[in-house]
Amino acid sequence: MFERLKQAMGLETKAAGGLADPATLALLGGLGPTAAGVSVTPSTALRCPAVFASVKVLAESVASLPVHVYRRTEDGGRERASDHPLEAVLNDAANPWTPASEFRLLMTTALALNGNCYAYANRDRDGRVVELIPLDASAVSVSRNSTTLEPIYRVTEANNQVHEYGRSEIFHVRGIGTSMLTGDSPVLAGREAIGIALAGEILAGSLMANGAQPAGMLKHPKKLAKEILDRLRVAWDSRYTGADKVGKTIILEDGMEFQQLGMTSVDAQFLEQRRFQLEEVARLWRVPLTLLGNLDRATHSNAEQLGQQFLSYCLMPILRLWQDALRLTCLSPEERRDHYVEFLVDDLARADLTARFEAYSKAINSGVLSPNEARGMENRGPYAGGETYMRPVNTAPAPTSGGNKQEAA
């Protein structure tokens, strides 16, 4: 059946038997099992604890970070554009039934699993985006307009009706991929590694169900009738198979022998294999192992650096994709001249009270922040005189070019 389906759709297979196009694999639900014998799709991959934890870390991190619309001021500074309609969409509710944080959670989950996330951008009479409605990534296909070369989005509804939208109507965040229009699914790109991890879960469950004992066989010096073999199998399973049967003494009679067939979990380096698959899966999303519960290489001295690596090399690229997509879709060309969207990553350091207040102290003492600005970042009200900027008394403005006596000498 699969071969006829592939021929009908004009699909070519690789030598290993897999489809050449990962997008087609996603469309067909991950056609065929992996080499480990497990079918891996963006939905089934979540049954792997390492995949679930990686996606959860990314999605919840993006959902927890504030994002605001800013307006550039004439003096080169910036101010929060609280009056812009997009500000309410990003911080209050993306639409009447989806809170803003939940919207970011859903969209980042789809991005991590499918390589793309989509939302319909509903606009008011003035053309401003007032709603963002998430779309099922598996129901969206993207092509290119042959005349304008702009993307065309086709969304298949539950009733199989297909609606076509232009680029300005769809908020689209895409990940890395070989296509110029869409990103590739990390799940399908790493389906073999995820398949091995899922197979390890099944094997672990099977080992526990059999009392952590591998398979074996009973040998008898004589040929036994089928009725006797069936009775022996039932009796053996009822007495010696299962986690609650571990440690029971095996009693054999009439010259029977038990011969173990499989390797033990120690011989197969079972635990080492499962730990390595955790690392393999974490590589797909570049998530530090410490955030997945593996603290083997975490120390007090490198914990902060690991957190910084997560922010710099894992989370920031995703936030930048979000910011650019929001700016392109939700702001008009005129607004993009002096408006932009930015995530605030300060909340990632909020748990470290000492480091946070030390940073405030340095910023206030050097004149970067006023005390009231620091209090505002802590959601505390201002006080009289707190708007004054401080400057160390042992410093002075740098001399202009040519006014330095030492240089003149």
C-alpha positions in Angstrom: 0.0 0.0 0.0 2.8 2.4 0.9 4.6 1.7 -2.3 1.5 2.4 -4.4 0.9 5.6 -2.4 4.5 6.8 -3.0 4.2 6.0 -6.8 0.9 7.8 -7.1 2.4 10.9 -5.5 5.6 10.7 -7.5 7.9 10.3 -4.5 11.4 8.9 -4.7 13.0 7.0 -1.9 16.6 7.0 -0.6 18.7 3.9 -0.5 17.9 3.5 3.2 14.2 3.3 2.4 13.2 6.7 3.7 11.4 9.5 1.8 13.7 12.1 0.4 11.4 15.0 1.4 11.0 15.6 5.2 7.9 17.8 4.5 6.2 14.9 2.7 7.1 12.7 5.7 5.3 15.2 8.0 2.3 15.3 5.6 2.0 11.5 5.6 2.5 11.3 9.4 6.1 10.0 9.3 5.6 7.3 6.6 7.1 4.0 7.8 9.0 3.2 11.0 12.5 4.2 11.9 15.4 1.7 11.8 14.6 1.0 15.5 11.1 -0.1 14.4 9.3 2.9 16.0 7.2 5.4 14.0 8.3 9.0 14.8 6.1 12.0 14.0 5.9 15.5 15.7 3.0 14.2 17.8 4.4 10.7 18.7 7.8 12.2 19.5 6.4 13.9 22.6 6.1 10.4 24.1 9.9 10.6 24.4 10.8 12.3 27.7 13.9 14.0 26.2 11.8 15.5 23.4 9.0 16.6 25.7 11.4 18.2 28.1 13.3 20.0 25.3 10.2 21.4 23.8 8.8 22.3 27.2 11.9 24.3 28.1 11.8 26.3 24.9 8.1 26.9 24.8 7.7 27.8 28.4 10.7 30.1 28.3 9.3 32.1 25.4 5.9 32.2 27.0 7.3 33.6 30.3 9.2 36.4 28.7 7.6 39.9 28.3 7.5 41.3 24.8 6.7 45.0 24.1 6.3 47.4 21.2 8.8 50.3 21.3 8.9 53.7 19.6 12.2 55.4 18.9 12.4 59.0 20.2 14.0 62.0 18.5 16.8 62.1 21.0 17.9 58.6 20.1 16.2 56.9 23.0 13.1 54.8 23.0 9.8 54.6 24.8 7.2 51.9 25.2 4.4 52.3 22.7 1.6 51.4 25.1 -1.0 53.0 22.9 -0.3 50.7 19.9 -2.9 47.9 19.4 -0.2 45.3 19.0 0.9 45.9 22.6 -2.4 44.6 23.9 -2.2 41.6 21.6 1.3 40.7 22.8 0.7 41.2 26.6 -3.0 40.8 27.3 -4.7 38.4 24.8 -3.8 37.3 21.4 -7.5 36.8 20.7 -10.6 36.7 22.9 -10.0 33.1 23.9 -6.2 32.8 24.0 -4.0 34.7 26.6 -0.9 36.2 25.2 1.4 33.8 27.1 -0.6 30.8 26.0 -0.3 32.0 22.4 3.5 32.1 22.6 3.5 28.7 24.3 1.4 27.1 21.5 3.3 28.8 18.7 6.8 27.9 20.1 5.7 24.3 20.6 4.7 24.1 17.0 7.9 25.8 15.9 10.0 23.3 17.9 8.2 20.3 16.6 7.3 21.2 13.0 10.0 23.8 12.2 7.2 26.4 11.5 4.3 28.1 13.3 1.5 30.0 11.8 -1.2 32.4 13.0 -3.9 34.3 11.2 -3.5 38.1 11.6 -6.9 39.7 11.9 -6.9 43.4 11.2 -9.2 46.3 12.0 -10.5 48.9 9.6 -7.3 50.8 9.8 -5.3 47.8 8.9 -3.8 47.3 12.3 -3.4 43.7 13.7 -5.9 43.3 16.6 -5.9 39.5 16.8 -3.5 36.6 16.2 -5.2 33.2 15.9 -3.0 30.1 15.9 -3.2 27.7 13.0 -2.4 24.0 12.9 1.1 23.8 11.3 0.2 20.5 9.6 -2.8 22.1 7.9 -0.7 24.9 6.2 1.1 24.6 3.0 3.3 27.4 1.5 4.0 28.0 -2.2 5.3 31.0 -4.2 3.4 33.4 -6.4 4.9 33.1 -9.8 4.5 36.8 -10.5 5.3 38.6 -7.3 7.4 35.7 -5.8 5.6 36.3 -2.5 4.5 33.4 -0.3 1.0 32.0 -0.6 -0.5 30.2 2.4 -3.1 27.5 1.9 -4.9 26.5 5.1 -7.0 23.3 5.1 -9.9 23.5 7.6 -11.5 20.6 9.4 -14.2 20.4 6.8 -11.5 20.0 4.1 -12.2 23.5 2.7 -9.0 25.2 1.6 -8.5 29.0 2.1 -5.7 31.0 0.5 -4.0 33.9 2.3 -1.3 36.4 1.4 1.8 37.1 3.4 0.3 40.1 5.2 -2.5 37.9 6.6 -0.3 35.2 8.1 2.1 35.5 11.0 4.8 32.9 10.2 7.9 32.0 12.2 10.1 29.5 10.4 13.2 27.6 11.6 16.2 26.4 9.8 15.5 24.3 6.6 16.5 23.6 3.1 13.4 25.3 1.6 13.2 29.1 1.0 9.7 29.2 2.3 9.4 26.8 5.2 11.6 25.3 7.9 12.3 21.6 8.4 10.9 19.7 11.3 13.7 18.9 13.9 11.7 15.8 14.8 11.9 14.4 11.3 15.5 15.5 10.9 16.4 13.6 14.0 13.8 10.8 13.8 16.3 8.0 14.0 17.8 9.3 17.3 14.3 9.9 18.7 13.3 6.4 17.5 16.2 4.8 19.4 15.2 6.8 22.5 11.5 5.7 22.2 12.7 2.1 21.6 14.7 2.4 24.8 11.6 3.4 26.7 9.8 0.3 25.4 12.7 -1.9 26.2 13.0 -0.5 29.7 9.3 -1.2 30.2 9.6 -4.7 28.9 12.6 -5.4 31.2 10.6 -4.2 34.2 7.6 -6.2 33.2 9.8 -9.3 33.2 11.4 -8.6 36.5 14.5 -7.0 34.8 15.4 -10.4 33.5 16.1 -11.1 29.8 14.6 -13.8 27.7 15.6 -17.4 28.0 14.5 -20.9 27.1 13.7 -24.2 28.8 15.5 -27.3 27.5 14.1 -30.8 28.0 16.0 -34.0 27.0 12.9 -35.5 25.4 10.4 -34.3 22.9 7.2 -33.0 24.6 3.7 -32.9 23.3 2.0 -29.6 22.5 -0.3 -29.9 25.4 2.6 -30.3 27.8 4.5 -27.4 26.2 1.5 -25.1 26.6 1.0 -26.1 30.2 4.7 -25.4 30.9 4.6 -22.0 29.3 1.5 -21.0 31.3 3.0 -22.3 34.6 6.3 -20.5 34.0 4.8 -17.2 33.1 2.5 -17.3 36.2 5.3 -18.2 38.6 8.4 -16.4 37.3 7.5 -13.6 34.9 6.8 -10.1 36.2 8.4 -7.5 38.5 6.7 -9.0 41.5 8.3 -12.4 40.8 11.9 -11.2 41.1 14.0 -13.3 43.5 11.8 -16.4 43.4 13.6 -19.7 43.3 13.2 -21.6 40.0 12.3 -25.3 40.5 12.9 -27.5 37.5 12.2 -31.3 37.2 12.6 -34.2 34.9 16.0 -33.1 33.6 14.9 -29.6 32.4 17.4 -26.8 32.1 17.0 -23.0 31.8 19.3 -21.2 29.3 19.5 -17.5 29.1 19.3 -16.1 25.5 19.5 -12.3 25.8 22.2 -10.1 27.2 21.8 -8.5 30.6 21.2 -4.8 30.8 24.8 -4.4 32.0 26.2 -6.3 29.0 24.2 -4.1 26.7 25.3 -0.9 28.5 21.6 -0.1 28.7 21.9 2.9 31.0 24.8 4.4 29.1 22.8 4.1 25.9 19.8 5.8 27.4 22.0 8.7 28.7 23.7 9.1 25.2 20.2 9.3 23.5 19.3 12.1 25.9 22.4 14.0 24.6 21.5 13.1 21.0 17.9 14.5 21.4 19.1 17.6 23.2 21.4 18.4 20.3 18.4 18.8 18.0 17.2 21.9 19.9 20.6 22.9 21.5 19.1 22.6 25.0 21.7 22.2 27.8 21.5 18.9 29.5 21.2 20.6 32.9 17.8 21.8 31.9 16.7 18.3 31.0 17.6 17.0 34.5 21.1 15.6 33.7 23.4 17.3 36.3 26.4 15.0 35.7 28.6 17.8 34.4 27.0 20.7 36.3 29.0 22.4 39.1 28.5 25.5 41.2 31.1 27.3 39.1 29.7 26.5 35.6 25.9 26.7 36.3 25.8 30.4 35.5 27.7 29.9 32.3 25.4 27.1 31.2 22.4 29.4 31.8 24.1 32.1 29.7 24.7 29.6 26.9 21.1 28.6 26.9 20.1 32.3 26.5 22.7 33.2 23.9 22.8 30.2 21.7 19.5 28.5 22.1 16.8 31.0 23.1 18.0 34.3 21.6 18.0 33.0 17.9 14.3 31.9 18.5 13.4 35.3 20.1 15.0 37.1 17.2 12.9 35.1 14.7 9.8 36.0 16.7 10.7 39.7 16.8 11.4 40.0 13.1 8.2 38.1 12.2 6.1 40.3 14.4 7.7 43.4 13.0 7.2 42.3 9.4 3.6 41.1 9.7 2.1 43.2 12.5 3.7 46.6 11.7 3.1 48.6 8.6 6.0 49.8 6.5 5.5 53.4 7.9 5.5 52.1 11.5 8.6 50.0 10.9 10.6 53.2 10.5 10.3 54.1 14.2 8.6 51.1 15.8 10.0 47.7 16.7 9.2 44.7 18.9 11.6 43.3 21.5 11.5 40.5 24.2 12.8 41.4 27.6 15.2 38.7 28.8 15.8 40.2 32.3 13.3 37.8 33.8 15.7 34.9 33.2 17.9 36.4 35.9 15.0 37.2 38.2 15.5 34.1 40.3 19.0 35.2 41.3 18.2 38.0 43.7 21.8 38.8 44.6 23.0 39.1 41.0 20.0 41.1 40.1 20.4 43.7 42.8 24.2 43.9 42.2 23.5 44.8 38.6 21.0 47.5 39.7 23.5 48.9 42.1 26.2 49.2 39.4 23.8 50.6 36.9 22.6 53.3 39.4 26.1 54.2 40.6 27.4 54.6 37.0 24.4 56.7 36.0 22.9 54.2 33.6 19.7 53.9 35.6 18.0 56.1 38.1 16.7 54.6 41.3 13.1 55.0 40.2 13.9 53.2 36.9 15.3 50.3 38.9 12.3 50.2 41.2 10.0 50.2 38.1 11.8 47.1 36.8 11.0 45.5 40.2 7.3 46.5 39.9 7.7 49.0 42.8 6.5 52.6 42.9 8.8 55.6 42.6 9.8 57.9 45.4 10.6 61.6 45.6 14.1 62.3 44.4 14.5 58.9 42.9 14.5 60.2 39.3 18.0 61.7 39.8 20.9 60.1 37.9 24.1 59.4 40.0 27.7 59.8 38.9 30.8 58.9 40.8 32.5 62.0 42.3 35.9 60.8 41.3 35.1 60.9 37.6 34.8 63.8 35.1 33.9 64.2 31.4 36.7 63.0 29.0 38.6 65.9 27.4 37.9 66.7 23.7 40.4 65.9 21.0 43.4 68.1 21.3 42.7 69.1 24.8 44.6 66.3 26.5 47.8 67.9 28.0 49.5 64.5 28.1 48.9 64.0 24.4 50.1 67.5 23.6 53.3 66.9 25.6 
